[in-house]
C-alpha cells in the first residue's frame, strides 16, 4: 500500500512539473505575439499618421498684382505652382472648407496698390482724398485706378488650380471674403461704393449692398451674421447685416481705414488707420474706440485664433516703404513687439494653429514667415510680382 501511495505521489509530482513547463512555455510563446501585435499596431498608427499628413497638406496663396497667384506649400514654404491671371489680382481667400480659392481681379488698365500705395502719414494719400475733404471726391472715383476698372471674382479649385467659375462684379473690386457658413462670397467694389453678394450655389450676384465711400478691406463675423467693411474715403466702417442683406449703420473710426478684423466672439472690432498710423480698437457693443500707434502706413490687419493679438502690416509707400509688423495685444491695447519684414508689408495671415505668421512684401515680391512664439523671422521666400492679399487653408 505504501508503494502505491508513493507511486501516486511521484506521478502527481511529474504531472505538476510537466504542467508547469507547459504553462511557462505558453507564457513565453505569448510574449512575441504581444510584441508583434504592438509592432503591428505601431505600424498601422504610423501609416495612418502618414496618410493623414498627406490628406491635410496645407497651402497658402498670394494675390500678385503683376497678374498671377502663387501657391505655396505651408510645410516647406516652397512655391509649388503659379496660376497666371489676366488682370491685376488684388485679393484672395480660401473657402472655409479649404476646397476653393476666391480672387478679385481688376481688368484692363486698372491699378493696384503698388502704383497707388496708401499714402504717407502727412495725409497726402493717393488712395483717395479722404484726408482732404474740401471737394468731397475720392480718387477711387477718378483716376487712381483708371476709369471704369470693371472686375471679376474668380473661383479656383485649391487642389488642381482649375478655374471653376467667373463672376462679374463692380468697378475696382478690392477684397473677397467667404461667409463661414459657405452660403455667400462678398466682394467690395471700391469705385461703386457697394459690395457684391455672390450666392455660392448658383455663382451669381444676388444682391448689391450700398456702403460708405471707398469700401475696401473687410472681415465677416464667425457666425456669418455681420460684415465689417472699411470705407477709406469717409473714415467709417459699414456694418452690413447678412441676414437682411443691408447696411445697418456706420461707425466713424478715424482717417483712412484700410481693412478690419473682428474677434471670433464678435465683441472687438479693429481697423487700420492708414493716415494716422494707428490701429483703432472698437468695443462693438458700446462703439467706444481706443487707438494704438503702429508703424508707418498700416495696411492689413489679422487677429489670431485666440483673440489675443492683432498683427498689423505696415506698408508705407513705394517711395518711402515701411518694413514691419506691429504685434498689438488686444487686452492690454499696446504694441508688444515690432518685427522687421521686407519692404511694403501688406497682406497678413496666421496659420490655423497660430504658430506662424505670413506677410506679403509688395515692393520686394516676397513673403516673410514669422514664428509667433518668438516673434522672429524664420524664412523669406520669393513669390510673384507685387504680392498683395494672402490666405491660408485651415
Secondary structure, DSSP 4 states (H G I P E B T S, - for coil): -HHHHHHHHHHHHHHHHHHHHHHHHHHHHHHHHHHHHHHHHHHHHHHHHHHHHHHT--EEEEEETTTEEEEEETTTTEEEEEEE-SSEEEEEEE-TTSSEEEEEEE-TT---HHHH----TTS--TT-STT-TTS---GGGTTSS-TT-EEEEEEEETTT--EEEEEEEEESEEEEEE-TTSSEEEEEETTTTEEEEEETTTTEEEEEEE-STTEEEEEE-TTSSEEEEEETTTTEEEEEETTTTEEEEEEE--TTEEEEEE-TTS-EEEEEETTTTEEEEEETTT--EEEEE-STTEEEEEE-TTSSEEEEEEEE-SSSEEEEEEEEETTTTEEEEEEE-SSSEEEEEE-TTSSEEEEEETTTTEEEEEETTTTEEEEEEE-STTEEEEEE--
